[in-house]
């Protein structure tokens, strides 16, 4: 008869010997549990992205996030998450993020997709702003271009990069931004306030390259000892050498150069002078030059388009012209103007109170904004101004009109102050205002 009470329980050691003779079942269970935990740990994914390869190392962290539609590798991105090389950040229309790369910061706007790279980021679409806190550069690569943001002149570097389809825009906010398009063999430097617009395809222009740099004109006369600075490179100027936007021309003690701009204007650079061609858009009639130091003479074609400008900046202010022939002498302490024809309007940085200098007159504007003149320019002063900037044709080669060819359309356009204007330029010959060419 079966009893209602359970059988006496034997010792555990006996049970273990009965179930698995020669092996401890407790040890087996513990081993299975440890193995299971290790397997789960190896396969577990964090909430903010996939586990990176151990060798990749952390590259950035999510400093802050707005909105709920920020993803890293398809999973939700949370503040404080660590980002590794190769990981993909995607922001929805209502989300933005700040990524900390060491001391540097990358702000990503809604609708942005980027990939974390070993030296920076790859921007697939959207908009980012790079803010540098140190002395190193930061790389942003795009679908058909690359940008290196760097500090300059004691100022930290900062730039905005926008990618949309087959077009992109790069804006230098502080420092410099060197832009290199695919197929190009040299970078193009943007300084604070410059904006470059890029296009992914150029058709037959630029030899089939993905992009090219905007042309401003060419060197048409030359006395040796003139250098052209382009990005971080220096080349010796030669007859017919192209001059591009943001080219920096330096003349030595005996060097002089004439630059024929695409709109027909002529620039004569005297000795021991430095001229930066910030912008020259012939079609839109938008020109901006920086005369850091030295002498120059400009014969400018008449401006007729709405909003047209031709400006030359010096250490003390800005000279604006409509169509004229004039001379500038720039020093760190003052700027001197002599007008041969037309009117030059000079606005000092210190006061903002402009002064108009008419033909046959001169004026001197100091760094503190004080103005001497306008006064009648003496004959000897006029002759000295012309002689000090003249590039004698009898001593140098000259580009012949018959040898000039139209320039191919360009793909990058650069503007100062955020106004992007025009993308097609061609070399043209037009009558300049002055009958006495500089």
Secondary structure per residue as TSV (DSSP state, phi and psi in degrees):
chain	resnum	aa	ss	phi	psi
A	1	X	-	360.0	131.4
A	2	X	-	-76.4	129.5
A	3	X	-	-77.1	151.5
A	4	X	S	-84.5	-5.8
A	5	X	S	-100.2	147.5
A	6	X	-	-70.7	158.3
A	7	X	-	-71.8	150.1
A	8	X	-	-58.0	141.3
A	9	X	-	-86.8	127.3
A	10	X	-	-82.7	169.8
A	11	X	-	-61.4	151.2
A	12	X	H	-63.5	-35.0
A	13	X	H	-62.2	-37.9
A	14	X	H	-66.7	-41.7
A	15	X	H	-60.2	-46.4
A	16	X	H	-61.5	-37.4
A	17	X	H	-69.2	-30.5
A	18	X	H	-75.4	-39.4
A	19	X	H	-74.6	-45.9
A	20	X	S	-136.7	81.8
A	21	X	T	-57.7	133.3
A	22	X	T	81.7	2.8
A	23	X	S	-146.0	138.2
A	24	X	-	-84.1	119.4
A	25	X	H	-66.7	-28.4
A	26	X	H	-64.8	-43.1
A	27	X	H	-64.0	-37.4
A	28	X	H	-64.6	-42.1
A	29	X	H	-64.9	-43.0
A	30	X	H	-62.6	-40.8
A	31	X	H	-64.0	-40.7
A	32	X	H	-64.8	-39.8
A	33	X	H	-64.3	-45.8
A	34	X	H	-60.9	-44.1
A	35	X	H	-62.2	-40.9
A	36	X	H	-63.9	-43.2
A	37	X	H	-63.7	-41.5
A	38	X	H	-63.4	-40.5
A	39	X	H	-63.7	-44.5
A	40	X	H	-65.4	-39.6
A	41	X	H	-64.3	-37.4
A	42	X	H	-69.9	-30.9
A	43	X	H	-95.0	-11.1
A	44	X	-	-71.0	137.4
A	45	X	-	-109.3	136.1
A	46	X	B	-68.5	163.5
A	47	X	T	-68.5	-17.6
A	48	X	T	-110.8	11.3
A	49	X	B	150.5	172.2
A	50	X	-	-75.2	151.2
A	51	X	-	-69.2	127.6
A	52	X	-	-78.9	164.5
A	53	X	-	-61.3	141.3
A	54	X	T	-57.0	-30.7
A	55	X	T	-78.6	-12.9
A	56	X	T	-73.3	-37.4
A	57	X	-	74.5	152.5
A	58	X	E	-69.2	141.8
A	59	X	E	-112.5	-34.1
A	60	X	E	-155.5	173.0
A	61	X	E	-137.9	154.5
A	62	X	E	-83.2	101.5
A	63	X	E	-67.9	-45.5
A	64	X	E	-156.6	158.8
A	65	X	E	-138.8	138.2
A	66	X	E	-115.5	147.2
A	67	X	S	80.5	172.1
A	68	X	S	-111.8	9.7
A	69	X	-	-117.3	51.5
A	70	X	E	-111.8	125.2
A	71	X	E	-126.9	146.2
A	72	X	E	-123.7	114.5
A	73	X	T	57.8	33.9
A	74	X	T	87.0	-6.8
A	75	X	E	-108.5	162.6
A	76	X	E	-64.8	134.6
A	77	X	-	-94.0	130.6
A	78	X	-	-115.4	152.3
A	79	X	T	-58.1	140.6
A	80	X	T	87.5	-4.9
A	81	X	-	-65.0	146.2
A	82	X	E	-92.9	135.3
A	83	X	E	-110.9	140.6
A	84	X	E	-119.0	163.4
A	85	X	T	-58.8	133.8
A	86	X	T	93.8	-11.5
A	87	X	-	-78.2	149.6
A	88	X	E	-112.7	124.2
A	89	X	E	-101.6	129.2
A	90	X	E	-128.0	126.6
A	91	X	E	-114.2	130.7
A	92	X	-	-75.4	-178.7
A	93	X	T	-67.2	-20.1
A	94	X	T	-110.1	13.6
A	95	X	-	-124.2	146.0
A	96	X	E	-140.4	166.0
A	97	X	E	-152.1	154.6
A	98	X	E	-118.8	123.7
A	99	X	E	-107.8	131.3
A	100	X	E	-98.7	116.0
A	101	X	E	-108.7	90.8
A	102	X	T	64.4	-121.1
A	103	X	T	-91.5	-9.9
A	104	X	E	-87.1	154.3
A	105	X	E	-125.7	137.3
A	106	X	E	-119.9	116.9
A	107	X	E	-97.6	123.7
A	108	X	E	-110.5	127.7
A	109	X	-	-85.4	165.9
A	110	X	T	-55.8	145.1
A	111	X	T	80.0	16.7
A	112	X	-	-99.1	141.2
A	113	X	E	-129.7	127.4
A	114	X	E	-142.5	160.8
A	115	X	E	-118.9	133.1
A	116	X	E	-75.9	127.0
A	117	X	E	-118.9	170.5
A	118	X	T	-66.3	-30.7
A	119	X	T	-113.1	7.5
A	120	X	E	163.0	-128.3
A	121	X	E	-138.9	159.1
A	122	X	E	-111.5	119.3
A	123	X	E	-93.6	111.0
A	124	X	E	-82.1	-40.7
A	125	X	E	-162.1	160.8
A	126	X	E	97.2	-158.1
A	127	X	E	-135.9	137.6
A	128	X	E	-134.1	155.9
A	129	X	E	-123.5	128.4
A	130	X	E	-100.7	129.4
A	131	X	E	-125.4	113.8
A	132	X	-	-88.9	143.5
A	133	X	-	-115.2	-10.8
A	134	X	S	-120.6	-165.2
A	135	X	S	-94.6	-4.4
A	136	X	S	-87.0	160.3
A	137	X	-	-87.3	165.8
A	138	X	E	-131.8	132.6
A	139	X	E	-100.9	133.6
A	140	X	E	-126.6	118.0
A	141	X	E	-102.7	143.8
A	142	X	-	-117.7	-173.7
A	143	X	S	-63.4	-27.8
A	144	X	S	-144.7	21.4
A	145	X	E	-159.0	170.5
A	146	X	E	-139.6	149.7
A	147	X	E	-132.6	134.2
A	148	X	E	-115.5	115.2
A	149	X	E	-91.9	131.6
A	150	X	E	-146.0	154.5
A	151	X	-	-72.7	163.2
A	152	X	B	-159.2	135.5
A	153	X	T	60.7	32.5
A	154	X	T	84.0	-3.9
A	155	X	B	-98.9	137.9
A	156	X	-	-68.8	153.8
A	157	X	-	-86.8	145.6
A	158	X	E	-157.7	140.8
A	159	X	E	-154.1	152.3
A	160	X	E	-109.4	134.7
A	161	X	E	-126.7	128.8
A	162	X	E	-123.3	130.4
A	163	X	E	-125.1	125.9
A	164	X	E	-143.8	104.3
A	165	X	T	65.4	-124.3
A	166	X	T	-97.0	11.8
A	167	X	E	-125.6	156.0
A	168	X	E	-148.0	160.4
A	169	X	E	-139.0	133.8
A	170	X	E	-121.8	125.7
A	171	X	E	-120.8	123.5
A	172	X	E	-85.1	118.9
A	173	X	E	-92.9	-43.0
A	174	X	E	-149.4	156.7
A	175	X	S	67.5	-138.0
A	176	X	E	-135.4	159.0
A	177	X	E	-135.0	115.5
A	178	X	E	-91.8	119.8
A	179	X	E	-105.3	130.3
A	180	X	E	-127.2	117.7
A	181	X	E	-87.3	152.7
A	182	X	T	-59.3	133.3
A	183	X	T	90.8	-10.5
A	184	X	-	-89.9	149.9
A	185	X	S	-105.5	6.8
A	186	X	S	-149.4	147.4
A	187	X	-	-77.9	160.7
A	188	X	E	-121.4	122.3
A	189	X	E	-91.5	128.7
A	190	X	E	-105.8	135.6
A	191	X	E	-105.5	168.5
A	192	X	T	-51.7	127.3
A	193	X	T	97.7	-13.7
A	194	X	E	-84.3	145.7
A	195	X	E	-129.1	129.5
A	196	X	E	-115.0	131.8
A	197	X	E	-108.3	127.8
A	198	X	E	-118.7	151.2
A	199	X	E	-126.3	140.8
A	200	X	S	-69.2	-27.6
A	201	X	-	-132.5	144.5
A	202	X	-	-122.0	8.5
A	203	X	T	61.2	-124.9
A	204	X	T	-88.4	-6.9
A	205	X	G	-74.2	151.0
A	206	X	G	62.0	29.4
A	207	X	G	65.3	28.1
A	208	X	G	80.2	9.4
A	209	X	-	-72.7	161.7
A	210	X	S	-72.4	-16.2
A	211	X	-	-171.7	163.2
A	212	X	-	-149.4	168.5
A	213	X	-	-95.7	145.1
A	214	X	-	-65.3	133.3
A	215	X	E	-89.2	142.1
A	216	X	E	-105.4	-27.6
A	217	X	E	162.2	-146.8
A	218	X	E	-155.6	160.8
A	219	X	E	-77.2	119.5
A	220	X	E	-106.6	-22.2
A	221	X	E	-140.5	154.9
A	222	X	E	-159.2	134.2
A	223	X	E	-107.6	127.6
A	224	X	S	-54.6	163.2
A	225	X	-	85.9	50.6
A	226	X	E	-129.6	129.1
A	227	X	E	-111.7	146.8
A	228	X	E	-114.4	117.9
A	229	X	E	-93.4	126.6
A	230	X	E	-134.2	113.8
A	231	X	T	56.6	-121.1
A	232	X	T	-102.8	12.5
A	233	X	E	-111.9	148.4
A	234	X	E	-119.1	130.5
A	235	X	E	-128.3	152.8
A	236	X	E	-81.4	127.9
A	237	X	-	-67.8	149.0
A	238	X	-	-141.6	164.9
A	239	X	T	-61.0	134.7
A	240	X	T	73.2	8.3
A	241	X	-	-65.5	133.6
A	242	X	E	-69.0	148.5
A	243	X	E	-120.2	125.2
A	244	X	E	-109.3	165.8
A	245	X	T	-57.6	136.3
A	246	X	T	74.1	12.9
A	247	X	E	-73.5	141.5
A	248	X	E	-112.8	115.6
A	249	X	E	-98.7	125.9
A	250	X	E	-118.8	127.2
A	251	X	E	-109.7	141.4
A	252	X	-	-85.2	-167.1
A	253	X	S	-59.7	-30.0
A	254	X	S	-117.9	2.0
A	255	X	-	-82.5	142.4
A	256	X	E	-147.2	156.3
A	257	X	E	-150.6	146.2
A	258	X	E	-110.2	130.2
A	259	X	E	-111.9	121.0
A	260	X	E	-91.7	111.0
A	261	X	E	-76.8	161.4
A	262	X	T	-65.5	-23.3
A	263	X	T	-89.5	2.0
A	264	X	S	99.7	-9.5
A	265	X	-	-69.2	152.7
A	266	X	E	-122.1	136.5
A	267	X	E	-121.1	125.0
A	268	X	E	-108.2	120.3
A	269	X	E	-101.5	124.0
A	270	X	-	-77.9	-175.3
A	271	X	S	-73.9	157.5
A	272	X	S	49.4	48.6
A	273	X	-	-130.2	157.7
A	274	X	E	-136.4	121.9
A	275	X	E	-127.2	127.4
A	276	X	E	-105.7	122.5
A	277	X	E	-88.5	90.1
A	278	X	E	-69.2	-46.0
A	279	X	E	-156.1	140.1
A	280	X	E	-152.2	100.6
A	281	X	E	-107.3	104.2
A	282	X	T	-65.7	-38.9
A	283	X	T	-69.6	-42.9
A	284	X	T	-87.0	-6.3
A	285	X	T	54.7	56.9
A	286	X	E	-123.7	112.2
A	287	X	E	-132.7	134.4
A	288	X	E	-138.9	124.4
A	289	X	E	-126.2	152.3
A	290	X	E	-122.2	116.2
A	291	X	E	-98.9	96.8
A	292	X	E	-68.4	-42.5
A	293	X	E	-160.8	150.5
A	294	X	E	106.8	-160.3
A	295	X	E	-121.4	145.8
A	296	X	E	-153.6	154.7
A	297	X	E	-124.9	138.7
A	298	X	E	-129.3	128.5
A	299	X	E	-110.1	107.1
A	300	X	-	-105.2	134.5
A	301	X	-	-68.0	156.5
A	302	X	-	-67.2	132.5
A	303	X	-	-89.4	129.5
A	304	X	-	-127.8	-17.1
A	305	X	S	-79.4	148.3
A	306	X	T	-59.3	132.7
A	307	X	T	76.2	8.7
A	308	X	-	-66.2	150.5
A	309	X	E	-150.6	150.6
A	310	X	E	-139.7	104.9
A	311	X	E	-123.0	143.0
A	312	X	E	-126.9	120.7
A	313	X	E	-94.9	140.6
A	314	X	-	-124.6	-172.7
A	315	X	S	-69.5	-17.8
A	316	X	S	-110.4	-15.9
A	317	X	E	175.1	-162.9
A	318	X	E	-125.3	130.5
A	319	X	E	-100.4	121.6
A	320	X	E	-113.2	137.0
A	321	X	E	-131.6	157.6
A	322	X	S	-104.7	-38.4
A	323	X	S	176.5	110.6
A	324	X	-	-165.8	177.7
A	325	X	E	-131.9	117.6
A	326	X	E	-152.0	172.0
A	327	X	E	-127.8	140.7
A	328	X	E	-127.9	137.6
A	329	X	E	-120.7	118.3
A	330	X	E	-112.7	129.1
A	331	X	-	-128.7	169.6
A	332	X	S	-62.8	-22.1
A	333	X	S	-105.2	-23.8
A	334	X	E	-157.3	164.4
A	335	X	E	-125.4	133.8
A	336	X	E	-113.0	136.0
A	337	X	E	-122.8	134.4
A	338	X	E	-129.1	125.4
A	339	X	E	-104.7	124.9
A	340	X	E	-89.5	-35.6
A	341	X	E	-154.6	141.3
A	342	X	S	86.2	-154.9
A	343	X	E	-137.8	137.4
A	344	X	E	-115.1	130.9
A	345	X	E	-106.2	115.4
A	346	X	E	-110.0	128.8
A	347	X	E	-116.5	111.4
A	348	X	E	-68.0	142.8
A	349	X	T	-64.8	-35.9
A	350	X	T	-67.6	-37.4
A	351	X	T	-116.3	-27.9
A	352	X	-	75.9	3.4
A	353	X	-	-91.1	108.1
A	354	X	E	-76.2	153.9
A	355	X	E	-130.1	137.1
A	356	X	E	-98.5	129.9
A	357	X	E	-115.6	118.0
A	358	X	E	-94.3	174.5
A	359	X	T	-58.0	135.2
A	360	X	T	83.2	2.6
A	361	X	E	-113.4	164.2
A	362	X	E	-136.9	160.6
A	363	X	E	-155.2	152.3
A	364	X	E	-128.1	127.2
A	365	X	E	-117.6	122.9
A	366	X	E	-88.5	168.0
A	367	X	T	-61.6	-32.3
A	368	X	T	-79.8	1.8
A	369	X	S	94.4	-6.5
A	370	X	-	-70.1	143.5
A	371	X	E	-123.6	131.0
A	372	X	E	-107.6	114.8
A	373	X	E	111.9	-169.7
A	374	X	E	-69.0	142.2
A	375	X	E	-127.5	160.2
A	376	X	E	-67.0	127.5
A	377	X	-	-80.3	130.4
A	378	X	-	-72.7	156.2
A	379	X	H	-58.7	-42.3
A	380	X	H	-64.4	-35.9
A	381	X	H	-67.9	-39.2
A	382	X	H	-64.7	-44.6
A	383	X	H	-65.0	-40.8
A	384	X	H	-64.0	-39.2
A	385	X	H	-62.7	-42.5
A	386	X	H	-69.7	-44.3
A	387	X	H	-65.4	-35.5
A	388	X	T	-74.6	-12.3
A	389	X	T	-119.3	2.2
A	390	X	-	-72.9	142.4
A	391	X	-	-118.2	92.9
A	392	X	-	-59.2	131.4
A	393	X	T	-69.7	-27.7
A	394	X	T	-72.1	-16.8
A	395	X	T	-102.5	-11.0
A	396	X	S	-135.4	163.5
A	397	X	-	-73.6	159.7
A	398	X	-	-136.9	142.7
A	399	X	-	-73.0	123.0
A	400	X	-	-80.8	140.2
A	401	X	G	-54.6	-34.5
A	402	X	G	-67.7	-20.9
A	403	X	G	-91.0	0.7
A	404	X	-	-86.1	137.3
A	405	X	-	-125.2	147.8
A	406	X	-	-59.9	143.1
A	407	X	-	-83.2	145.1
A	408	X	-	-66.4	150.0
A	409	X	-	-56.0	148.6
A	410	X	-	-107.9	167.1
A	411	X	S	-111.8	-24.8
A	412	X	-	-100.8	132.1
A	413	X	E	-121.7	139.2
A	414	X	E	-124.1	140.2
A	415	X	E	-138.1	154.7
A	416	X	E	-100.4	139.6
A	417	X	T	83.6	11.5
A	418	X	T	90.1	0.3
A	419	X	-	-94.7	110.5
A	420	X	-	-91.1	125.1
A	421	X	-	-134.2	121.8
A	422	X	-	69.6	146.8
A	423	X	S	-132.5	-2.6
A	424	X	-	-118.2	123.4
A	425	X	-	-125.0	150.8
A	426	X	-	-146.0	146.1
A	427	X	-	-73.6	127.1
A	428	X	-	-131.8	153.9
A	429	X	-	-110.9	117.8
A	430	X	-	-131.2	154.9
A	431	X	-	-69.0	125.8
A	432	X	-	-82.6	168.7
A	433	X	S	-67.2	-45.3
A	434	X	-	-76.8	137.3
A	435	X	S	-79.9	-20.3
A	436	X	S	-100.3	93.3
A	437	X	-	-65.5	144.3
A	438	X	-	-70.5	360.0
